[in-house]
Amino acid sequence: MNNQAPDYSEYIEIADGVYWVGFADEQIGLHCNPYLIVDDGEAVLLDSGSRDDFSTVMLKVIRAGVSPNMIRRLIYHHYDPDLCGNIPHMETMINSKDLQIISHYENNIFINYYSVRSPKQCIENMDYTYEFASRRRLQFIRTPYSHSPGSFVTYDTKTKVLFSSDIFGSYDYNWDLFTQIDGSCKSCVPGETCPITQKSCQILGILNFHRRVMTSAKALHYALSEIEKLDISMIAPQHGSILNTPAAIEAAIGHLKSLTNVGIDYFLEEEGH
C-alpha cells in the first residue's frame, strides 16, 4: 500500500482479487465493510450490507469489472441487518439461478426472513470449505457466540486474508480503511487519545466494541485461539479498519486476549453487581 489517501468513493483492491466495496461516512462511527473476491470470472460477495448501502456496494462491484451475474455466492457471517439487509436487492440485481447463500445453519434460520428465494448452503454441510472453479479455496472457521450462535470467519487460502466479521471490529469516528495501529500499540495502555497521533485511540475503539457486542470473554478467547492457528497476512473485519500489518494484528490480538469484562460480565460490572 502506498501513502496516498485512498479514494473511498471507489472500490479498493486490498489483496489479489480481493476488493473493499464498502461505504465511508465521516459522520458515523460504525463503518460496514462488504468485501468482494473475484477469481477467473467468478465472484463471491461477503456481508453485502444494509438496504441503504445497496446502490453504493453494487456500483463498486460493477466498477471493479464484475457483472452482477458473475456473483455465484453471497456469504453472511451472521444475520444482522447491517450485513443482510440488502439481500433481496442483491438477488434481483444478480438474477441468476446459480446464486446461493452461504452461512451456518443457525444463521440461515434467520436469513430466510430476508429472503427465501436463493438456496441456502450451510457451512457444516460443506466440509467448512468453498472452492471456486479455479480451485481457489475459502475456509470457514466457527467462532460461536462471537457474537451469535452461528458466527464464523472466512479465510482465503490464496491471499491469507481473514474476513473476521465482528471480531476485530470497532465503533470509532477516527476511521481509515487501513488501521493506524502499529507496533507501539502492543504495550500501550489504551486511553481516549493516542499520544502519538493525537486522535482517538483505535485500540480502545476495538476493546469497547467487543465489550458490548461479544457475549462473553470465554467465547471471544475461543475465537481468538482458533484465529491464531492461521497464517494470516491481513485481517479484514466487517466493522472498523483493516489490520494490514503483522504488528497491527499482534497488537489487536494481544489486547483482546486481555479482556475479561465482556458481554454479560461487562454489563454486570457497569451495573455494580
C-alpha positions in Angstrom: 0.0 0.0 0.0 1.3 3.5 -0.8 1.0 6.5 1.4 -1.6 8.2 -0.8 -5.0 8.5 0.9 -7.5 6.0 -0.6 -10.4 7.3 -2.6 -13.3 5.8 -0.6 -15.8 6.7 -3.3 -14.2 3.8 -5.4 -13.7 0.1 -4.8 -10.2 -0.6 -3.3 -8.2 -3.7 -4.0 -6.8 -4.9 -0.7 -5.2 -8.2 -1.9 -5.0 -10.2 -5.1 -8.6 -10.4 -6.4 -10.0 -9.0 -3.1 -11.9 -5.7 -3.0 -13.4 -3.5 -0.4 -16.7 -2.3 -1.8 -18.0 -0.5 1.3 -19.3 2.8 2.4 -17.3 5.6 4.1 -19.0 8.4 6.1 -17.2 10.7 8.5 -20.4 11.3 10.4 -20.9 7.7 11.5 -18.9 5.6 13.9 -20.0 2.2 12.7 -18.4 1.6 9.3 -19.5 -1.5 7.4 -17.2 -3.3 5.1 -18.5 -5.6 2.4 -15.8 -7.5 0.5 -15.7 -8.9 -3.0 -13.5 -11.8 -4.1 -13.0 -12.4 -7.8 -11.2 -15.3 -9.4 -11.2 -16.3 -13.1 -14.6 -14.8 -13.9 -16.3 -16.0 -10.7 -17.2 -13.7 -7.8 -18.2 -14.1 -4.1 -19.6 -11.2 -2.1 -19.2 -11.3 1.7 -21.5 -9.4 4.1 -23.2 -7.4 1.3 -24.6 -4.7 3.7 -27.7 -2.8 4.6 -30.6 -1.9 2.4 -29.4 1.8 2.2 -25.9 0.7 1.2 -27.0 -1.4 -1.7 -26.5 1.2 -4.5 -23.0 2.1 -3.2 -21.9 -1.6 -2.9 -23.3 -2.7 -6.3 -21.9 0.3 -8.1 -18.4 -0.5 -6.8 -18.9 -4.2 -7.7 -19.7 -3.1 -11.3 -16.8 -0.6 -11.4 -14.5 -3.4 -10.3 -15.3 -5.1 -13.6 -17.7 -7.6 -12.2 -21.1 -8.1 -13.9 -23.7 -8.9 -11.2 -24.4 -12.4 -12.7 -20.8 -13.3 -12.1 -21.6 -13.4 -8.3 -22.1 -17.1 -7.5 -22.3 -16.9 -3.8 -23.3 -14.5 -1.0 -21.6 -15.2 2.3 -23.0 -13.9 5.6 -21.1 -14.4 8.8 -24.2 -13.8 10.9 -27.7 -12.5 10.4 -27.7 -8.8 11.5 -29.3 -6.3 9.2 -26.1 -4.3 8.6 -24.9 -7.5 6.8 -28.1 -8.9 5.3 -30.5 -6.0 4.8 -29.9 -5.8 1.0 -30.2 -9.5 0.2 -33.5 -9.0 -1.8 -31.9 -6.2 -3.8 -28.8 -8.3 -4.5 -30.9 -11.3 -5.6 -32.9 -9.1 -8.0 -29.8 -7.5 -9.5 -27.8 -10.7 -9.8 -30.8 -12.5 -11.2 -29.1 -15.9 -11.6 -30.3 -19.4 -10.9 -26.8 -20.3 -9.8 -26.8 -17.9 -6.9 -26.7 -19.4 -3.4 -26.3 -18.0 0.1 -23.6 -19.5 2.4 -23.9 -19.3 6.2 -24.2 -21.5 9.2 -27.4 -23.3 9.9 -28.1 -21.2 13.0 -27.8 -18.1 10.8 -29.8 -19.4 7.8 -32.9 -19.8 10.0 -33.0 -16.0 10.3 -31.5 -15.2 6.9 -34.6 -16.9 5.5 -36.6 -13.9 6.8 -34.7 -11.6 4.5 -35.3 -13.9 1.5 -36.4 -17.5 0.7 -35.6 -17.0 -3.0 -32.0 -18.2 -3.0 -31.0 -21.7 -1.8 -29.1 -21.7 1.4 -25.8 -23.6 1.9 -24.8 -24.5 5.5 -21.0 -24.4 6.1 -21.3 -27.5 8.3 -22.6 -29.5 5.3 -19.8 -28.1 3.0 -16.8 -29.5 5.0 -16.3 -25.9 6.0 -14.9 -25.1 2.6 -16.0 -23.3 -0.6 -13.9 -23.8 -3.8 -14.0 -21.6 -6.8 -14.0 -23.2 -10.3 -10.3 -22.1 -10.4 -9.6 -24.1 -7.3 -9.2 -21.0 -5.1 -10.4 -22.1 -1.7 -12.2 -20.4 1.1 -12.0 -22.0 4.6 -14.7 -21.4 7.2 -13.8 -21.4 10.9 -16.5 -21.4 13.5 -16.5 -18.7 16.2 -19.7 -19.5 18.1 -21.2 -16.8 20.3 -18.8 -14.2 18.9 -21.3 -12.8 18.7 -24.2 -15.1 17.6 -24.5 -18.9 17.9 -23.7 -19.5 14.2 -20.9 -17.0 13.9 -17.9 -17.9 11.8 -15.0 -16.3 9.9 -13.7 -16.9 6.4 -10.1 -17.4 5.4 -8.9 -17.0 1.8 -6.1 -19.6 1.4 -4.7 -17.8 -1.7 -4.1 -14.4 -0.1 -4.2 -15.4 3.6 -6.7 -12.7 4.2 -9.0 -13.4 7.2 -12.5 -12.0 6.9 -13.3 -11.7 10.6 -16.8 -10.4 10.7 -17.4 -8.6 14.0 -14.2 -9.9 15.6 -11.6 -7.1 15.4 -14.4 -4.7 14.6 -14.7 -1.2 16.1 -17.1 1.7 16.7 -14.9 4.7 16.1 -15.2 8.1 14.4 -11.4 8.0 13.9 -11.6 5.7 10.9 -9.4 4.9 7.9 -9.8 1.8 5.8 -6.3 0.7 6.9 -5.6 0.8 10.6 -3.4 3.4 12.4 -2.4 0.7 14.9 1.3 -0.3 14.8 3.9 -2.0 16.9 4.0 0.8 19.5 0.3 0.0 20.4 1.2 -3.5 21.6 2.4 -2.4 25.0 0.4 0.8 25.4 -2.4 1.4 27.9 -5.4 2.3 25.8 -6.8 5.7 26.5 -9.2 8.2 25.0 -6.4 9.9 22.9 -3.4 8.3 21.3 -0.3 10.1 22.5 1.4 9.6 19.0 -1.4 10.5 16.6 -3.4 12.8 19.0 -6.5 11.1 17.6 -8.9 8.8 19.4 -7.2 5.5 20.3 -8.1 2.8 17.8 -7.2 0.0 20.2 -9.8 1.5 22.7 -12.4 1.6 20.0 -11.8 -2.1 19.3 -11.9 -3.0 23.0 -15.1 -1.1 23.7 -16.8 -2.6 20.7 -16.0 -6.2 21.9 -17.1 -5.5 25.5 -20.5 -4.6 24.2 -21.0 -6.8 21.2 -19.5 -10.2 22.2 -21.4 -12.5 24.5 -18.6 -13.4 26.9 -14.8 -13.4 27.3 -14.9 -17.2 27.0 -16.5 -17.1 23.6 -14.1 -14.3 22.4 -11.0 -16.1 23.7 -12.1 -19.3 22.0 -12.5 -17.4 18.7 -9.0 -15.8 19.1 -7.4 -19.2 19.8 -8.9 -20.5 16.5 -7.7 -17.5 14.6 -4.2 -17.7 16.0 -3.8 -21.1 14.3 -4.0 -19.5 10.9 -1.2 -18.0 8.8 -2.7 -14.5 8.3 -1.5 -11.7 6.0 -4.3 -9.3 6.8 -7.5 -9.2 8.9 -10.5 -7.6 7.2 -13.3 -7.1 9.7 -16.9 -6.2 8.9 -16.6 -3.0 11.0 -13.7 -0.7 11.6 -10.3 -0.7 10.0 -8.4 -3.4 8.2 -5.4 -4.8 10.1 -2.9 -4.9 7.3 0.4 -5.4 9.1 1.8 -8.2 11.4 2.4 -5.6 14.1 -1.3 -4.4 14.0 -2.6 -7.9 14.1 -0.3 -8.9 17.0 -1.3 -5.7 19.0 -5.0 -6.2 18.4 -4.9 -9.9 19.4 -2.9 -9.2 22.5 -5.2 -6.5 23.8 -8.3 -8.6 23.0 -6.9 -11.6 24.8 -6.5 -9.4 27.9 -10.2 -8.6 28.1 -12.2 -10.2 30.9 -15.2 -8.0 31.3 -17.0 -8.9 28.1 -20.7 -9.2 27.4 -22.8 -10.1 30.4 -19.8 -9.6 32.7 -19.3 -6.1 31.3 -23.0 -5.4 31.9 -22.9 -6.6 35.5 -19.7 -4.7 36.2 -21.3 -1.5 34.9 -24.4 -2.1 36.9 -22.3 -2.6 40.1 -23.2 -6.3 40.6 
